[in-house]
Protein backbone atom coordinates (compact mmCIF):
# COMPACT_ATOMS: atom_id res chain seq x y z
CA UNK A 1 0.00 0.00 0.00
CA UNK A 2 2.92 2.36 0.58
CA UNK A 3 3.76 2.37 -3.12
CA UNK A 4 0.19 3.36 -3.96
CA UNK A 5 0.35 6.36 -1.62
CA UNK A 6 3.71 7.40 -3.09
CA UNK A 7 2.12 7.18 -6.56
CA UNK A 8 -0.56 9.47 -5.14
CA UNK A 9 2.18 11.90 -4.17
CA UNK A 10 3.48 11.91 -7.74
CA UNK A 11 -0.11 12.33 -8.97
CA UNK A 12 -0.41 15.47 -6.83
CA UNK A 13 2.95 16.79 -8.04
CA UNK A 14 1.66 16.50 -11.60
CA UNK A 15 -1.30 18.64 -10.58
CA UNK A 16 1.06 21.19 -9.01
CA UNK A 17 2.86 21.53 -12.35
CA UNK A 18 -0.44 21.72 -14.23
CA UNK A 19 -1.81 24.45 -11.96
CA UNK A 20 1.40 26.49 -12.15
CA UNK A 21 0.97 26.45 -15.92
CA UNK A 22 -2.63 27.77 -15.83
CA UNK A 23 -1.58 31.33 -16.66
CA UNK A 24 0.01 30.14 -19.91
CA UNK A 25 -2.32 27.25 -20.83
CA UNK A 26 -5.48 29.30 -20.41
CA UNK A 27 -3.96 32.62 -21.51
CA UNK A 28 -4.90 34.17 -18.17
CA UNK A 29 -3.05 37.44 -18.85
CA UNK A 30 -5.63 38.18 -21.51
CA UNK A 31 -8.63 36.13 -20.37
CA UNK A 32 -8.65 37.24 -16.73
CA UNK A 33 -8.36 40.89 -17.76
CA UNK A 34 -11.98 40.60 -18.94
CA UNK A 35 -13.10 39.98 -15.36
CA UNK A 36 -13.52 42.68 -12.78
CA UNK A 37 -10.65 43.09 -10.31
CA UNK A 38 -12.32 41.06 -7.56
CA UNK A 39 -13.19 38.04 -9.74
CA UNK A 40 -9.73 38.12 -11.35
CA UNK A 41 -8.14 38.06 -7.88
CA UNK A 42 -10.44 35.25 -6.70
CA UNK A 43 -9.51 33.04 -9.68
CA UNK A 44 -5.80 33.50 -9.08
CA UNK A 45 -5.98 33.11 -5.30
CA UNK A 46 -8.02 29.90 -5.62
CA UNK A 47 -5.54 28.49 -8.11
CA UNK A 48 -2.50 29.36 -5.96
CA UNK A 49 -4.22 27.93 -2.87
CA UNK A 50 -5.06 24.67 -4.68
CA UNK A 51 -1.49 24.46 -5.92
CA UNK A 52 -0.24 24.75 -2.34
CA UNK A 53 -2.75 22.14 -1.15
CA UNK A 54 -1.62 19.68 -3.84
CA UNK A 55 2.01 20.31 -2.92
CA UNK A 56 1.23 19.66 0.77
CA UNK A 57 -0.63 16.44 -0.06
CA UNK A 58 2.27 15.32 -2.27
CA UNK A 59 4.76 15.99 0.53
CA UNK A 60 2.69 14.15 3.14
CA UNK A 61 2.14 11.23 0.74
CA UNK A 62 5.81 10.83 -0.13
CA UNK A 63 7.45 11.65 3.21
CA UNK A 64 4.86 10.44 5.75
CA UNK A 65 3.54 7.39 3.91
CA UNK A 66 3.86 5.06 6.90
CA UNK A 67 1.98 7.49 9.15
CA UNK A 68 -0.86 7.74 6.64
CA UNK A 69 -1.25 3.97 6.77
CA UNK A 70 -0.79 3.34 10.49
CA UNK A 71 -2.39 6.21 12.40
CA UNK A 72 -5.97 7.33 12.85
CA UNK A 73 -5.06 10.80 11.64
CA UNK A 74 -3.35 9.27 8.61
CA UNK A 75 -6.38 7.16 7.79
CA UNK A 76 -8.59 10.23 8.16
CA UNK A 77 -6.35 12.17 5.78
CA UNK A 78 -6.46 9.33 3.24
CA UNK A 79 -10.26 9.45 3.39
CA UNK A 80 -10.34 13.23 3.04
CA UNK A 81 -7.98 13.14 0.05
CA UNK A 82 -9.91 10.31 -1.59
CA UNK A 83 -13.17 12.24 -1.14
CA UNK A 84 -11.53 15.39 -2.53
CA UNK A 85 -10.86 13.55 -5.80
CA UNK A 86 -14.29 11.94 -5.83
CA UNK A 87 -15.96 15.34 -5.36
CA UNK A 88 -13.75 16.80 -8.09
CA UNK A 89 -14.83 13.99 -10.44
CA UNK A 90 -18.48 14.78 -9.71
CA UNK A 91 -17.83 18.46 -10.41
CA UNK A 92 -16.31 17.49 -13.75
CA UNK A 93 -19.65 15.97 -14.74
CA UNK A 94 -21.73 18.88 -13.40
CA UNK A 95 -19.71 21.79 -14.76
CA UNK A 96 -18.06 20.39 -17.90
CA UNK A 97 -20.92 18.09 -18.98
CA UNK A 98 -18.53 15.50 -20.49
CA UNK A 99 -19.14 16.84 -23.99
CA UNK A 100 -15.51 16.54 -25.04
CA UNK A 101 -13.02 13.68 -24.74
CA UNK A 102 -10.78 15.91 -22.59
CA UNK A 103 -13.57 16.16 -20.01
CA UNK A 104 -13.81 12.37 -19.97
CA UNK A 105 -10.05 12.16 -19.52
CA UNK A 106 -10.17 14.49 -16.53
CA UNK A 107 -13.09 12.54 -15.07
CA UNK A 108 -11.07 9.33 -15.23
CA UNK A 109 -8.00 11.11 -13.86
CA UNK A 110 -9.90 12.40 -10.83
CA UNK A 111 -11.56 9.03 -10.24
CA UNK A 112 -8.07 7.49 -10.31
CA UNK A 113 -7.06 9.89 -7.53
CA UNK A 114 -10.05 8.77 -5.46
CA UNK A 115 -9.06 5.13 -5.97
CA UNK A 116 -5.34 5.69 -5.32
CA UNK A 117 -6.10 7.21 -1.93
CA UNK A 118 -9.19 5.10 -1.19
CA UNK A 119 -7.70 1.62 -1.64
CA UNK A 120 -5.29 1.93 1.31
CA UNK A 121 -8.30 2.56 3.55
CA UNK A 122 -9.54 -0.96 2.87
CA UNK A 123 -6.41 -2.67 4.24
Protein Blocks (a to p, Z undefined) as FASTA:
>chain_A
ZZmmmmmmmmmmmmmmmmmmmmmmnommmmmmmpcfklmmmmmmmmmmmmmmmmmmmmmm
mmmmmmmmmpmklmmmmmmmmmmmmmmmmmmmmmnoomafklmmmmmmmmmmmmmmmmmm
mZZ
